[in-house]
């Protein structure tokens, strides 16, 4: 049986950055406000339609702001939602630093024992 999961449960910053294309788009948009056409030119391996789908996911996840100026749709990064990702990464960083410290201690002890 397949669970019925709404789109909203998948639309968080982790969902957005899970895809390498969206990470690339976020990097480009962190540097400048761009239109979908400009993004499609910057990522030529994807069609304009594919770029639009990725943009919609990024907007749904709250990572992009959309400003409409006449016929132009301008996208820019909203970094605040990435705080959740940053906090998660910081916890992992602390965990790995602790484990590396433990490994250093073990290796130092082994060195002493071998002398």
C-alpha positions in Angstrom: 0.0 0.0 0.0 1.3 3.4 -1.0 0.9 6.2 1.6 -0.9 9.2 0.5 1.6 12.0 1.3 0.7 15.6 0.3 3.1 17.7 -1.7 3.5 20.0 1.3 5.3 17.3 3.3 8.0 17.2 0.6 8.3 20.9 0.2 11.0 21.8 2.7 14.6 23.1 2.3 15.9 19.5 2.4 13.7 18.5 -0.5 14.9 21.5 -2.5 18.6 20.9 -2.0 18.3 17.1 -2.6 18.5 17.7 -6.4 21.8 18.9 -7.9 20.0 21.0 -10.5 18.2 22.9 -7.8 21.4 23.4 -5.8 23.0 24.8 -9.0 20.1 27.1 -9.5 20.3 28.3 -5.9 24.0 29.0 -6.4 23.3 31.1 -9.6 20.4 32.9 -7.9 22.6 33.7 -4.8 24.8 35.7 -7.2 22.0 37.6 -9.0 18.3 37.9 -9.5 17.4 36.0 -12.7 14.6 35.2 -15.0 13.7 31.6 -15.9 15.1 32.2 -19.4 18.4 33.4 -18.0 18.5 30.3 -15.8 17.7 28.1 -18.7 20.6 29.6 -20.6 22.9 29.1 -17.7 21.9 25.5 -17.4 21.6 24.5 -21.1 21.3 20.8 -20.4 17.7 21.4 -19.2 14.7 22.7 -21.1 12.9 25.9 -20.1 10.0 23.7 -18.9 12.3 21.7 -16.6 13.8 24.9 -15.2 10.3 26.2 -14.5 9.4 23.0 -12.6 12.6 23.3 -10.5 11.8 26.9 -9.9 8.3 26.1 -8.7 9.7 23.5 -6.2 12.2 26.1 -4.9 9.4 28.7 -4.5 7.1 26.1 -2.8 10.0 25.3 -0.4 10.3 28.9 0.4 13.8 29.3 -0.9 13.0 31.7 -3.7 11.1 35.0 -3.9 9.3 35.8 -7.1 8.9 39.4 -8.3 6.8 40.1 -11.4 7.8 43.2 -13.4 5.5 43.5 -16.4 6.2 40.3 -18.4 9.4 39.5 -16.5 9.4 37.0 -13.6 12.5 37.7 -11.5 13.6 35.1 -9.0 15.9 35.7 -6.0 17.1 33.7 -3.1 15.4 33.8 0.3 18.2 32.5 2.6 16.1 32.4 5.8 14.6 28.9 5.2 18.2 27.5 4.8 18.7 28.1 8.6 17.1 24.7 9.2 19.6 23.0 7.0 22.5 25.0 8.5 21.4 24.0 12.0 21.2 20.3 11.0 24.6 20.5 9.4 26.1 22.1 12.5 24.9 19.2 14.6 26.5 16.7 12.2 29.7 18.8 12.2 29.8 18.6 16.0 29.2 14.9 15.9 32.0 14.3 13.3 34.4 16.5 15.1 33.8 14.6 18.3 34.4 11.3 16.5 37.6 12.6 14.9 38.8 13.7 18.3 38.1 10.2 19.6 40.0 8.7 16.7 42.9 11.1 17.3 43.0 9.9 20.9 43.0 6.2 19.9 45.7 6.8 17.3 47.9 8.7 19.8 47.5 5.9 22.3 48.4 3.3 19.6 51.5 5.2 18.7 52.6 5.3 22.3 52.1 1.6 22.7 54.1 0.8 19.5 57.2 2.7 20.8 
